[in-house]
Amino acid sequence: MPTNRSLLGTAAASAALLTLSFSAGSAPAQAPAIDADDIGGVVTSPKGPEAGVWVIAETDAFKTRFAKIVVTDDQGRYVVPDLPPAEYRLWVRGYGLADSDKTAAKPGAVVNLTAKIAPTPAVAAQVFVARPPNATPTGRYLGTVHFQRLLREAPAEILGGVLDNDIDPLEPDTPLPEITRRMATYNLVSLAVVDQNDRLVGAVTVDDVLDHLLPRDWRDRDPAAPDGNG
């Protein structure tokens, strides 16, 4: 379960940092130099290079799931350093983005990734609010708020007055069936995750749940092929 996101002492629903996107007319960045145990490349979207977004490298090759998370620079470049030998899944998360398609890669490879713009404001615009410090684990989790509501409120309105704290956050060891039940019950696209001290440590999105419910090779399957049930 990928974690560690913050925004104004908050974590975005797509589990991300604020992005600073270059215009589509910007010259493409050169991939960064990497070592034999690194994976690096450039993250772009239809808007151009994506700065300040997260690149996640994850593998199940070891006894426990192993993941590293890095943030792209102002030209959209990233390097995931010092990776143990294995095949990794790489994808992109960020404010205003949905999770990108996952790409397989091994250390020593240059992998350019394509960020996926969020299809609806609901996917991109949910924010989890916590007290300082901003780095995870943050201060105490306070609740969630949508950007749409922030934009509608008067400038003098304080953030604490528009928070929604009716839905309990998840704990790191919450089982997948319970996460799925809560999302379906409340029609949610994400849920905050807090530790035993109520500090925000990340978020779980609908994409995370689907990635764990669907077969690992579902992206590689031919949609026209029979599913074996007919």
C-alpha positions, -999 to 999 in steps of 0.1 A, spaced: 0 0 0 18 30 -11 19 59 14 36 92 23 19 122 8 16 158 21 -1 191 11 -3 221 35 0 195 62 -22 174 40 -22 145 16 -40 147 -18 -64 120 -27 -44 107 -54 -17 105 -29 4 133 -42 22 165 -39 12 197 -57 25 197 -93 41 226 -112 35 218 -149 55 233 -177 37 245 -208 32 220 -236 56 241 -257 86 234 -233 115 216 -248 116 179 -237 140 173 -209 170 149 -212 168 118 -191 191 120 -160 223 100 -157 218 68 -137 239 40 -122 235 3 -127 213 0 -96 190 30 -105 160 36 -126 155 70 -140 137 90 -167 113 118 -175 76 122 -166 55 140 -191 17 145 -197 -2 163 -225 7 195 -206 44 189 -209 70 178 -182 55 171 -148 74 186 -119 68 177 -83 50 145 -89 57 112 -73 73 82 -91 68 50 -72 89 18 -78 75 -13 -62 82 -50 -63 69 -82 -47 102 -101 -54 112 -101 -17 96 -115 14 77 -83 20 66 -57 -6 94 -33 -13 88 3 -26 107 35 -31 91 69 -38 109 99 -54 97 133 -66 104 147 -101 125 179 -105 114 210 -122 121 194 -156 101 163 -148 132 141 -143 135 115 -116 159 89 -104 150 60 -81 184 52 -66 201 21 -51 175 -5 -60 181 -42 -51 181 -65 -82 145 -73 -91 118 -64 -116 99 -33 -105 65 -17 -113 67 20 -118 39 46 -119 32 82 -113 10 100 -88 4 137 -83 -21 164 -76 -45 168 -106 -35 133 -118 -49 98 -116 -25 69 -111 -6 63 -143 -4 29 -160 23 7 -144 55 0 -163 78 -29 -157 115 -21 -154 148 -34 -139 176 -13 -123 199 3 -149 170 12 -172 159 46 -184 121 46 -183 101 77 -194 67 77 -179 34 93 -190 13 110 -163 -25 105 -165 -46 136 -160 -75 129 -136 -108 123 -154 -129 141 -129 -124 168 -102 -134 143 -75 -105 121 -83 -80 149 -81 -94 174 -56 -99 156 -23 -74 169 3 -65 154 37 -57 179 63 -33 174 93 -14 196 117 23 203 112 49 189 106 41 184 69 66 155 64 51 121 70 42 110 96 25 144 99 9 160 129 -26 148 140 -50 141 112 -80 165 112 -102 156 83 -108 159 46 -121 187 24 -127 191 -14 -111 219 -34 -146 227 -49 -158 236 -14 -127 256 -7 -133 277 -38 -169 283 -29 -162 295 7 -155 332 16 -119 341 19 -123 348 56 -136 312 63 -110 292 83 -100 257 70 -112 240 102 -147 252 95 -151 233 62 -135 200 72 -154 168 70 -144 144 98 -174 121 98 -156 93 80 -130 75 101 -96 71 85 -80 38 79 -52 21 99 -22 7 81 -33 -29 88 -69 -24 77 -78 -55 56 -87 -50 20 -124 -62 23 -130 -35 49 -114 -8 28 -136 -19 -2 -167 -19 20 -161 17 33 -154 31 -2 -185 15 -16 -207 25 14 -197 62 12 -190 64 -25 -154 75 -19 -125 77 -43 -99 77 -14 -95 73 23 -69 87 47 -45 64 65 -33 72 100 -10 55 125 -17 47 162 -11 83 171 -36 97 146 -8 110 124 -14 111 87 9 86 69 -8 84 35 -40 75 16 -56 46 -2 -74 53 -36 -98 34 -57 -69 26 -80 -50 10 -52 -80 -12 -44 -85 -23 -80 -48 -31 -84 -51 -56 -55 -85 -70 -65 -78 -76 -102 -54 -103 -115 -19 -90 -117 -18 -94 -155 -52 -78 -162 -36 -48 -180 -20 -73 -205 -51 -92 -213 -69 -89 -247 -103 -74 -240 -117 -94 -269 -104 -127 -256 -129 -151 -239 -128 -149 -201 -133 -186 -197 -167 -183 -181 -187 -186 -213 
